[in-house]
Structure formats: C-alpha cells, structure tokens
Amino acid sequence: MAPLNAIGVSIILDDFGTGYSSFDLVRWLPIQGLKIDGAFVAALPFNRKTGAIVHAVAHLATTLDLSLVAEGIESEVQLEFLRQARFELGQGYLFNPPQAGDALLQMFRPNSRLQRDVA
C-alpha cells in the first residue's frame, strides 16, 4: 500500500466496524480514512448504542487525522446525524441509486445533471 500512497492514491478502510476491519489495522496500515459500514448507518439515529459507536469511530478518525466516510445513507435524518458527527463524505440512495455502466458514464459527460449540480 505504501507505493500507492507515494503516488497520491488515498486508501480508505471499507466496512469499518464489521468483519475483518479491526482497530489493529488502523494502527498499522497506511490508510487515509475510515468508511463506516452501512449496517451502522441503517440504525441511525434511533438506536442509542449504534449512535454511540458512530460517534466513537468519528472521534477516533478525527484524532488520527483520518477522513470519515459513511455508506448506505438513505434519509435526511441519517445525513444530519452524520454531519453532526463530522463525517466528510457519504454514499447511498439519498444521493443516487446504483447505476449501470452506461448511465454512470453519462453522468460525467458535459451538460449532464451531475455536471450542472456540481458547477
């Protein structure tokens, strides 16, 4: 991973908090961010324990100067919770549903809706 970092590639640890994504990896891997698993986002903001875990991950990432990404954002309520927890990036149906290859390419063409929204 270090050679990728050397050429400017950012590495984000995906599905943090589940499976093989452990705190030990955060200590040793040359990563630039954490992407919290969508299972946590799905329970926001109504599950108190999940909310506490999300805030703890956010504090960890902030303390270690890592970017924060959330996956599976489906509602404005979830987005607002994550904004308050200082997540910088997000993905999910709230923004756009998954796209087929051709449709995805169309989004990045000049004069597309995406290009107009970004401008």
Helices and strands as residue ranges (DSSP letters): H 2-6, E 12-16, H 23-28, E 33-36, H 38-42, H 48-63, E 67-70, H 76-84, E 89-90, H 101-107, H 113-118
